[in-house]
Amino acid sequence: MKWKMGLAMVTVSGWVAAIGLKLGSRADLADSAFLIGLCLLILGVSAMIMKTGFVSPIVEGFKIIGERMIRRSRSMERADDLIQKDHDFQAFKSNLSTWITQGTFIMGACSILISVGILIVQ
């Protein structure tokens, strides 16, 4: 929970510093903050959709097509099997995915809120 609040504070501080340093007009900063926030939210939603497995049939289909077109060596197949069986690595990937998804949602929401706040204060 601490890292989430810290990330939100860093995001807000960055936009406030950009306003204080007069890196552009307030309208330009509001537009930039909104665009960056929207892109981060889209990235977070995309990661969440990938994590749910909604598009996994499509991804698996492309994986099968790729396997038919490009031959993989036995050593690569063994390495892939070992990676799939390594529970620590799978847990690490899951935790990293969760952190990235939550981080992009937090930064995106803060950026959009800052953009709305800039426009209200003007």
Phi, psi and omega in degrees: 000326181296320183292330179292316178293321178297318179295320177296318180293321178295318179297312179296318180298321179297316180290323177295321178295322178296323177291316182295325180278358179054055179282002178170178177290162181297323180294320178295319178293322177295319178296316180295317180296319180294316180296315179295318178298318179295317178297318179294321177294321177295319177297317178295319178294320178298318178296322179293320178295319178296324182290328181286340180088015182296322181258013182297327176299322179292316180296317178297322177298315178294326177296319178295318178299317179297322179293328179287328184273324184240122180283135178256144180285161180295323180295323178292322177295319177295319179297318178296320177296319178295321179295319179295329182273347181280105184290327179296317179293320179295321177295320178299314179298320180294315179296318179296319178298318179296316180296317180295316180298311180295322180295318179292324176296316182295311181294322179294315180295318179296320180295318179293319178296320177296319180297318177294319179297321178298317181291327178289320183290330183304000000 
